[in-house]
Amino acid sequence: MCVLITTGAMNPCHKGHVRMMQLAKDAVEAHGYTCIGGVLSPSHDKYVQPKCDRLNTSFENGDSRNKIADLMINDLDQELKKWLSVGLWETDLHHPNWQDFPVVFREL
């Protein structure tokens, strides 16, 4: 069994993020694993905002990015909604800085 997790700015989350997770699920299941869940985890503001500033792009705060990701998933067909969710831990602003993937992985 496995759970798929992806992190990233998701500024904003879009259908490509969802498609990537579906393709990953299909790939691991083609290799004999059972995918029991998937998590889209938008990254912490302290990671995303400097990146947006550097690239001169708009910035949505973590709460907004979580809501957009949740709306994206809620707009999916029932089969996808059974296994895909939004991870809120990484955007929790109680963390002083963004957390690297191994930490996020352990927490989720």
N, CA, C and O atoms as a GROMACS GRO file, in nm:
protein
  432
    1MET      N    1   0.084  -0.118   0.000
    1MET     CA    2   0.000   0.000   0.000
    1MET      C    3   0.088   0.123   0.000
    1MET      O    4   0.202   0.121   0.044
    2CYS      N    5   0.030   0.234  -0.051
    2CYS     CA    6   0.104   0.359  -0.050
    2CYS      C    7   0.009   0.478  -0.041
    2CYS      O    8  -0.110   0.467  -0.070
    3VAL      N    9   0.066   0.590   0.000
    3VAL     CA   10  -0.002   0.719  -0.001
    3VAL      C   11   0.088   0.812  -0.080
    3VAL      O   12   0.209   0.817  -0.058
    4LEU      N   13   0.030   0.886  -0.172
    4LEU     CA   14   0.104   0.981  -0.254
    4LEU      C   15   0.094   1.120  -0.194
    4LEU      O   16  -0.014   1.163  -0.153
    5ILE      N   17   0.207   1.190  -0.187
    5ILE     CA   18   0.210   1.326  -0.133
    5ILE      C   19   0.288   1.414  -0.229
    5ILE      O   20   0.396   1.377  -0.274
    6THR      N   21   0.233   1.531  -0.259
    6THR     CA   22   0.308   1.628  -0.336
    6THR      C   23   0.300   1.762  -0.265
    6THR      O   24   0.195   1.801  -0.213
    7THR      N   25   0.412   1.832  -0.264
    7THR     CA   26   0.418   1.966  -0.208
    7THR      C   27   0.448   2.063  -0.321
    7THR      O   28   0.478   2.021  -0.433
    8GLY      N   29   0.440   2.190  -0.293
    8GLY     CA   30   0.473   2.291  -0.393
    8GLY      C   31   0.392   2.416  -0.369
    8GLY      O   32   0.301   2.418  -0.286
    9ALA      N   33   0.424   2.520  -0.442
    9ALA     CA   34   0.356   2.648  -0.424
    9ALA      C   35   0.205   2.635  -0.443
    9ALA      O   36   0.126   2.688  -0.364
   10MET      N   37   0.165   2.565  -0.547
   10MET     CA   38   0.022   2.553  -0.580
   10MET      C   39  -0.043   2.690  -0.571
   10MET      O   40  -0.140   2.711  -0.499
   11ASN      N   41   0.014   2.781  -0.646
   11ASN     CA   42  -0.021   2.922  -0.642
   11ASN      C   43  -0.081   2.968  -0.774
   11ASN      O   44  -0.018   3.045  -0.846
   12PRO      N   45  -0.201   2.922  -0.808
   12PRO     CA   46  -0.292   2.838  -0.731
   12PRO      C   47  -0.285   2.692  -0.778
   12PRO      O   48  -0.219   2.659  -0.876
   13CYS      N   49  -0.354   2.606  -0.705
   13CYS     CA   50  -0.372   2.468  -0.746
   13CYS      C   51  -0.453   2.468  -0.876
   13CYS      O   52  -0.543   2.551  -0.893
   14HIS      N   53  -0.422   2.376  -0.966
   14HIS     CA   54  -0.495   2.369  -1.093
   14HIS      C   55  -0.512   2.223  -1.134
   14HIS      O   56  -0.462   2.132  -1.068
   15LYS      N   57  -0.583   2.204  -1.242
   15LYS     CA   58  -0.614   2.068  -1.288
   15LYS      C   59  -0.489   1.985  -1.316
   15LYS      O   60  -0.493   1.862  -1.305
   16GLY      N   61  -0.379   2.050  -1.352
   16GLY     CA   62  -0.254   1.978  -1.375
   16GLY      C   63  -0.202   1.910  -1.249
   16GLY      O   64  -0.146   1.800  -1.256
   17HIS      N   65  -0.219   1.974  -1.134
   17HIS     CA   66  -0.178   1.912  -1.008
   17HIS      C   67  -0.259   1.785  -0.982
   17HIS      O   68  -0.205   1.682  -0.943
   18VAL      N   69  -0.389   1.795  -1.006
   18VAL     CA   70  -0.477   1.679  -0.986
   18VAL      C   71  -0.443   1.569  -1.086
   18VAL      O   72  -0.438   1.451  -1.051
   19ARG      N   73  -0.419   1.607  -1.210
   19ARG     CA   74  -0.384   1.509  -1.314
   19ARG      C   75  -0.253   1.438  -1.280
   19ARG      O   76  -0.241   1.318  -1.300
   20MET      N   77  -0.157   1.514  -1.229
   20MET     CA   78  -0.028   1.455  -1.190
   20MET      C   79  -0.049   1.348  -1.083
   20MET      O   80   0.012   1.241  -1.089
   21MET      N   81  -0.135   1.376  -0.987
   21MET     CA   82  -0.162   1.279  -0.882
   21MET      C   83  -0.233   1.155  -0.938
   21MET      O   84  -0.203   1.043  -0.897
   22GLN      N   85  -0.325   1.175  -1.030
   22GLN     CA   86  -0.394   1.061  -1.090
   22GLN      C   87  -0.297   0.975  -1.169
   22GLN      O   88  -0.303   0.852  -1.163
   23LEU      N   89  -0.207   1.039  -1.245
   23LEU     CA   90  -0.108   0.963  -1.321
   23LEU      C   91  -0.012   0.888  -1.229
   23LEU      O   92   0.027   0.775  -1.259
   24ALA      N   93   0.026   0.950  -1.118
   24ALA     CA   94   0.113   0.882  -1.021
   24ALA      C   95   0.041   0.761  -0.960
   24ALA      O   96   0.100   0.654  -0.945
   25LYS      N   97  -0.086   0.779  -0.926
   25LYS     CA   98  -0.165   0.668  -0.872
   25LYS      C   99  -0.173   0.553  -0.973
   25LYS      O  100  -0.153   0.437  -0.938
   26ASP      N  101  -0.202   0.588  -1.098
   26ASP     CA  102  -0.208   0.485  -1.202
   26ASP      C  103  -0.075   0.412  -1.216
   26ASP      O  104  -0.072   0.290  -1.233
   27ALA      N  105   0.036   0.487  -1.207
   27ALA     CA  106   0.168   0.427  -1.223
   27ALA      C  107   0.202   0.332  -1.109
   27ALA      O  108   0.250   0.221  -1.133
   28VAL      N  109   0.177   0.373  -0.985
   28VAL     CA  110   0.211   0.283  -0.873
   28VAL      C  111   0.120   0.161  -0.871
   28VAL      O  112   0.163   0.052  -0.834
   29GLU      N  113  -0.006   0.180  -0.910
   29GLU     CA  114  -0.097   0.066  -0.913
   29GLU      C  115  -0.061  -0.030  -1.026
   29GLU      O  116  -0.084  -0.150  -1.015
   30ALA      N  117  -0.005   0.022  -1.136
   30ALA     CA  118   0.041  -0.064  -1.245
   30ALA      C  119   0.160  -0.149  -1.202
   30ALA      O  120   0.189  -0.252  -1.263
   31HIS      N  121   0.228  -0.106  -1.096
   31HIS     CA  122   0.341  -0.182  -1.042
   31HIS      C  123   0.302  -0.265  -0.920
   31HIS      O  124   0.388  -0.312  -0.845
   32GLY      N  125   0.172  -0.284  -0.899
   32GLY     CA  126   0.126  -0.375  -0.796
   32GLY      C  127   0.094  -0.315  -0.661
   32GLY      O  128   0.052  -0.387  -0.570
   33TYR      N  129   0.112  -0.185  -0.644
   33TYR     CA  130   0.079  -0.121  -0.517
   33TYR      C  131  -0.070  -0.084  -0.514
   33TYR      O  132  -0.133  -0.069  -0.619
   34THR      N  133  -0.123  -0.071  -0.396
   34THR     CA  134  -0.258  -0.018  -0.378
   34THR      C  135  -0.244   0.122  -0.320
   34THR      O  136  -0.189   0.138  -0.211
   35CYS      N  137  -0.293   0.220  -0.391
   35CYS     CA  138  -0.286   0.358  -0.344
   35CYS      C  139  -0.408   0.385  -0.257
   35CYS      O  140  -0.522   0.383  -0.305
   36ILE      N  141  -0.385   0.408  -0.129
   36ILE     CA  142  -0.496   0.429  -0.036
   36ILE      C  143  -0.524   0.577  -0.011
   36ILE      O  144  -0.621   0.610   0.057
   37GLY      N  145  -0.442   0.666  -0.064
   37GLY     CA  146  -0.466   0.808  -0.045
   37GLY      C  147  -0.366   0.893  -0.120
   37GLY      O  148  -0.260   0.847  -0.161
   38GLY      N  149  -0.404   1.018  -0.138
   38GLY     CA  150  -0.318   1.116  -0.200
   38GLY      C  151  -0.340   1.251  -0.135
   38GLY      O  152  -0.452   1.286  -0.098
   39VAL      N  153  -0.231   1.328  -0.120
   39VAL     CA  154  -0.239   1.457  -0.053
   39VAL      C  155  -0.171   1.564  -0.136
   39VAL      O  156  -0.054   1.550  -0.173
   40LEU      N  157  -0.245   1.670  -0.166
   40LEU     CA  158  -0.188   1.791  -0.225
   40LEU      C  159  -0.156   1.882  -0.107
   40LEU      O  160  -0.245   1.919  -0.031
   41SER      N  161  -0.030   1.918  -0.091
   41SER     CA  162   0.012   1.997   0.025
   41SER      C  163   0.073   2.129  -0.021
   41SER      O  164   0.192   2.135  -0.052
   42PRO      N  165  -0.008   2.236  -0.027
   42PRO     CA  166   0.049   2.367  -0.062
   42PRO      C  167   0.155   2.409   0.039
   42PRO      O  168   0.140   2.390   0.160
   43SER      N  169   0.263   2.467  -0.011
   43SER     CA  170   0.377   2.503   0.074
   43SER      C  171   0.352   2.628   0.157
   43SER      O  172   0.261   2.706   0.130
   44HIS      N  173   0.436   2.644   0.258
   44HIS     CA  174   0.430   2.756   0.352
   44HIS      C  175   0.451   2.890   0.281
   44HIS      O  176   0.526   2.898   0.183
   45ASP      N  177   0.386   2.993   0.332
   45ASP     CA  178   0.398   3.127   0.273
   45ASP      C  179   0.543   3.174   0.266
   45ASP      O  180   0.580   3.244   0.172
   46LYS      N  181   0.624   3.137   0.364
   46LYS     CA  182   0.763   3.183   0.365
   46LYS      C  183   0.848   3.116   0.257
   46LYS      O  184   0.960   3.159   0.230
   47TYR      N  185   0.796   3.014   0.195
   47TYR     CA  186   0.859   2.956   0.077
   47TYR      C  187   0.800   3.018  -0.049
   47TYR      O  188   0.874   3.053  -0.142
   48VAL      N  189   0.669   3.033  -0.052
   48VAL     CA  190   0.600   3.076  -0.175
   48VAL      C  191   0.618   3.225  -0.202
   48VAL      O  192   0.646   3.263  -0.316
   49GLN      N  193   0.602   3.310  -0.101
   49GLN     CA  194   0.607   3.453  -0.126
   49GLN      C  195   0.741   3.500  -0.182
   49GLN      O  196   0.741   3.576  -0.280
   50PRO      N  197   0.856   3.459  -0.126
   50PRO     CA  198   0.983   3.501  -0.187
   50PRO      C  199   0.998   3.450  -0.331
   50PRO      O  200   1.055   3.518  -0.416
   51LYS      N  201   0.948   3.330  -0.357
   51LYS     CA  202   0.953   3.276  -0.493
   51LYS      C  203   0.871   3.364  -0.587
   51LYS      O  204   0.916   3.395  -0.698
   52CYS      N  205   0.752   3.402  -0.544
   52CYS     CA  206   0.667   3.489  -0.627
   52CYS      C  207   0.732   3.626  -0.646
   52CYS      O  208   0.727   3.682  -0.756
   53ASP      N  209   0.792   3.680  -0.540
   53ASP     CA  210   0.860   3.808  -0.552
   53ASP      C  211   0.974   3.800  -0.653
   53ASP      O  212   0.992   3.888  -0.736
   54ARG      N  213   1.050   3.692  -0.643
   54ARG     CA  214   1.165   3.672  -0.733
   54ARG      C  215   1.119   3.660  -0.879
   54ARG      O  216   1.186   3.711  -0.969
   55LEU      N  217   1.006   3.593  -0.901
   55LEU     CA  218   0.955   3.571  -1.036
   55LEU      C  219   0.857   3.680  -1.081
   55LEU      O  220   0.807   3.678  -1.194
   56ASN      N  221   0.832   3.777  -0.992
   56ASN     CA  222   0.741   3.887  -1.021
   56ASN      C  223   0.602   3.835  -1.061
   56ASN      O  224   0.545   3.879  -1.161
   57THR      N  225   0.550   3.740  -0.982
   57THR     CA  226   0.417   3.685  -1.005
   57THR      C  227   0.329   3.713  -0.884
   57THR      O  228   0.379   3.747  -0.777
   58SER      N  229   0.201   3.698  -0.901
   58SER     CA  230   0.108   3.724  -0.790
   58SER      C  231   0.125   3.617  -0.683
   58SER      O  232   0.172   3.506  -0.709
   59PHE      N  233   0.084   3.653  -0.562
   59PHE     CA  234   0.098   3.564  -0.447
   59PHE      C  235  -0.037   3.549  -0.379
   59PHE      O  236  -0.103   3.648  -0.347
   60GLU      N  237  -0.078   3.424  -0.356
   60GLU     CA  238  -0.196   3.394  -0.276
   60GLU      C  239  -0.147   3.335  -0.144
   60GLU      O  240  -0.059   3.248  -0.144
   61ASN      N  241  -0.202   3.380  -0.032
   61ASN     CA  242  -0.156   3.327   0.097
   61ASN      C  243  -0.200   3.181   0.113
   61ASN      O  244  -0.283   3.130   0.038
   62GLY      N  245  -0.142   3.116   0.212
   62GLY     CA  246  -0.166   2.972   0.233
   62GLY      C  247  -0.312   2.938   0.252
   62GLY      O  248  -0.359   2.837   0.198
   63ASP      N  249  -0.384   3.019   0.326
   63ASP     CA  250  -0.525   2.992   0.348
   63ASP      C  251  -0.600   2.993   0.214
   63ASP      O  252  -0.683   2.906   0.189
   64SER      N  253  -0.572   3.090   0.131
   64SER     CA  254  -0.638   3.098   0.000
   64SER      C  255  -0.598   2.980  -0.089
   64SER      O  256  -0.682   2.923  -0.158
   65ARG      N  257  -0.470   2.944  -0.087
   65ARG     CA  258  -0.424   2.832  -0.170
   65ARG      C  259  -0.486   2.701  -0.123
   65ARG      O  260  -0.518   2.615  -0.206
   66ASN      N  261  -0.504   2.685   0.009
   66ASN     CA  262  -0.572   2.565   0.061
   66ASN      C  263  -0.717   2.561   0.014
   66ASN      O  264  -0.766   2.456  -0.028
   67LYS      N  265  -0.785   2.674   0.022
   67LYS     CA  266  -0.925   2.680  -0.020
   67LYS      C  267  -0.940   2.651  -0.169
   67LYS      O  268  -1.032   2.580  -0.210
   68ILE      N  269  -0.850   2.705  -0.250
   68ILE     CA  270  -0.855   2.680  -0.394
   68ILE      C  271  -0.831   2.532  -0.422
   68ILE      O  272  -0.901   2.472  -0.504
   69ALA      N  273  -0.733   2.472  -0.354
   69ALA     CA  274  -0.706   2.329  -0.372
   69ALA      C  275  -0.828   2.246  -0.330
   69ALA      O  276  -0.864   2.149  -0.396
   70ASP      N  277  -0.890   2.285  -0.219
   70ASP     CA  278  -1.008   2.213  -0.172
   70ASP      C  279  -1.123   2.225  -0.272
   70ASP      O  280  -1.192   2.127  -0.300
   71LEU      N  281  -1.143   2.345  -0.327
   71LEU     CA  282  -1.246   2.363  -0.430
   71LEU      C  283  -1.216   2.278  -0.553
   71LEU      O  284  -1.307   2.221  -0.613
   72MET      N  285  -1.088   2.270  -0.590
   72MET     CA  286  -1.048   2.190  -0.705
   72MET      C  287  -1.086   2.044  -0.683
   72MET      O  288  -1.140   1.979  -0.773
   73ILE      N  289  -1.057   1.992  -0.565
   73ILE     CA  290  -1.088   1.852  -0.535
   73ILE      C  291  -1.239   1.831  -0.527
   73ILE      O  292  -1.290   1.730  -0.576
   74ASN      N  293  -1.310   1.924  -0.466
   74ASN     CA  294  -1.456   1.910  -0.454
   74ASN      C  295  -1.526   1.914  -0.589
   74ASN      O  296  -1.639   1.868  -0.601
   75ASP      N  297  -1.458   1.968  -0.689
   75ASP     CA  298  -1.514   1.974  -0.824
   75ASP      C  299  -1.487   1.846  -0.903
   75ASP      O  300  -1.528   1.835  -1.018
   76LEU      N  301  -1.418   1.751  -0.842
   76LEU     CA  302  -1.380   1.628  -0.911
   76LEU      C  303  -1.493   1.527  -0.910
   76LEU      O  304  -1.591   1.541  -0.837
   77ASP      N  305  -1.477   1.424  -0.992
   77ASP     CA  306  -1.574   1.316  -0.986
   77ASP      C  307  -1.559   1.240  -0.855
   77ASP      O  308  -1.455   1.249  -0.789
   78GLN      N  309  -1.659   1.166  -0.819
   78GLN     CA  310  -1.664   1.098  -0.689
   78GLN      C  311  -1.547   1.003  -0.667
   78GLN      O  312  -1.499   0.991  -0.554
   79GLU      N  313  -1.500   0.937  -0.770
   79GLU     CA  314  -1.391   0.840  -0.756
   79GLU      C  315  -1.263   0.909  -0.708
   79GLU      O  316  -1.194   0.857  -0.620
   80LEU      N  317  -1.230   1.025  -0.765
   80LEU     CA  318  -1.110   1.097  -0.723
   80LEU      C  319  -1.124   1.150  -0.580
   80LEU      O  320  -1.028   1.148  -0.503
   81LYS      N  321  -1.241   1.198  -0.545
   81LYS     CA  322  -1.261   1.253  -0.411
   81LYS      C  323  -1.247   1.148  -0.302
   81LYS      O  324  -1.227   1.181  -0.186
   82LYS      N  325  -1.258   1.021  -0.339
   82LYS     CA  326  -1.245   0.914  -0.240
   82LYS      C  327  -1.103   0.903  -0.187
   82LYS      O  328  -1.084   0.859  -0.073
   83TRP      N  329  -1.002   0.940  -0.266
   83TRP     CA  330  -0.865   0.917  -0.223
   83TRP      C  331  -0.778   1.042  -0.218
   83TRP      O  332  -0.668   1.038  -0.161
   84LEU      N  333  -0.821   1.154  -0.275
   84LEU     CA  334  -0.736   1.273  -0.284
   84LEU      C  335  -0.786   1.380  -0.187
   84LEU      O  336  -0.906   1.407  -0.179
   85SER      N  337  -0.692   1.442  -0.113
   85SER     CA  338  -0.728   1.546  -0.017
   85SER      C  339  -0.622   1.656  -0.015
   85SER      O  340  -0.517   1.645  -0.078
   86VAL      N  341  -0.652   1.761   0.060
   86VAL     CA  342  -0.559   1.873   0.077
   86VAL      C  343  -0.495   1.861   0.215
   86VAL      O  344  -0.565   1.845   0.315
   87GLY      N  345  -0.363   1.868   0.220
   87GLY     CA  346  -0.291   1.868   0.346
   87GLY      C  347  -0.274   2.010   0.397
   87GLY      O  348  -0.213   2.092   0.329
   88LEU      N  349  -0.326   2.039   0.513
   88LEU     CA  350  -0.323   2.174   0.568
   88LEU      C  351  -0.201   2.200   0.657
   88LEU      O  352  -0.171   2.315   0.688
   89TRP      N  353  -0.132   2.097   0.697
   89TRP     CA  354  -0.024   2.111   0.794
   89TRP      C  355   0.086   2.204   0.746
   89TRP      O  356   0.135   2.287   0.823
   90GLU      N  357   0.125   2.192   0.622
   90GLU     CA  358   0.241   2.266   0.572
   90GLU      C  359   0.218   2.417   0.569
   90GLU      O  360   0.313   2.494   0.589
   91THR      N  361   0.096   2.461   0.545
   91THR     CA  362   0.068   2.604   0.539
   91THR      C  363   0.035   2.663   0.675
   91THR      O  364   0.009   2.783   0.685
   92ASP      N  365   0.034   2.582   0.779
   92ASP     CA  366   0.006   2.631   0.914
   92ASP      C  367   0.111   2.737   0.950
   92ASP      O  368   0.230   2.707   0.959
   93LEU      N  369   0.067   2.857   0.971
   93LEU     CA  370   0.161   2.967   0.995
   93LEU      C  371   0.218   2.967   1.136
   93LEU      O  372   0.294   3.058   1.171
   94HIS      N  373   0.185   2.867   1.218
   94HIS     CA  374   0.250   2.854   1.348
   94HIS      C  375   0.394   2.808   1.332
   94HIS      O  376   0.476   2.823   1.422
   95HIS      N  377   0.425   2.752   1.215
   95HIS     CA  378   0.564   2.715   1.186
   95HIS      C  379   0.638   2.844   1.149
   95HIS      O  380   0.588   2.921   1.067
   96PRO      N  381   0.754   2.869   1.206
   96PRO     CA  382   0.824   2.994   1.175
   96PRO      C  383   0.878   2.998   1.031
   96PRO      O  384   0.896   3.107   0.976
   97ASN      N  385   0.902   2.884   0.972
   97ASN     CA  386   0.957   2.877   0.837
   97ASN      C  387   0.896   2.759   0.764
   97ASN      O  388   0.833   2.672   0.825
   98TRP      N  389   0.915   2.758   0.634
   98TRP     CA  390   0.866   2.643   0.557
   98TRP      C  391   0.947   2.520   0.596
   98TRP      O  392   1.063   2.530   0.635
   99GLN      N  393   0.884   2.407   0.586
   99GLN     CA  394   0.945   2.280   0.623
   99GLN      C  395   0.977   2.201   0.498
   99GLN      O  396   0.897   2.197   0.404
  100ASP      N  397   1.093   2.138   0.494
  100ASP     CA  398   1.133   2.060   0.379
  100ASP      C  399   1.051   1.931   0.372
  100ASP      O  400   0.988   1.890   0.470
  101PHE      N  401   1.054   1.867   0.256
  101PHE     CA  402   0.966   1.753   0.228
  101PHE      C  403   0.972   1.642   0.333
  101PHE      O  404   0.867   1.593   0.373
  102PRO      N  405   1.090   1.599   0.380
  102PRO     CA  406   1.090   1.490   0.479
  102PRO      C  407   1.010   1.523   0.605
  102PRO      O  408   0.946   1.434   0.662
  103VAL      N  409   1.012   1.647   0.649
  103VAL     CA  410   0.936   1.688   0.767
  103VAL      C  411   0.787   1.686   0.736
  103VAL      O  412   0.707   1.634   0.814
  104VAL      N  413   0.750   1.742   0.621
  104VAL     CA  414   0.609   1.743   0.579
  104VAL      C  415   0.557   1.601   0.565
  104VAL      O  416   0.446   1.570   0.610
  105PHE      N  417   0.636   1.515   0.504
  105PHE     CA  418   0.600   1.375   0.486
  105PHE      C  419   0.568   1.309   0.620
  105PHE      O  420   0.465   1.242   0.634
  106ARG      N  421   0.657   1.328   0.718
  106ARG     CA  422   0.634   1.268   0.850
  106ARG      C  423   0.507   1.321   0.916
  106ARG      O  424   0.432   1.246   0.977
  107GLU      N  425   0.484   1.450   0.903
  107GLU     CA  426   0.368   1.511   0.968
  107GLU      C  427   0.237   1.470   0.902
  107GLU      O  428   0.137   1.445   0.970
  108LEU      N  429   0.236   1.462   0.770
  108LEU     CA  430   0.113   1.424   0.700
  108LEU      C  431   0.087   1.276   0.716
  108LEU      O  432  -0.013   1.225   0.663
   0.00000   0.00000   0.00000
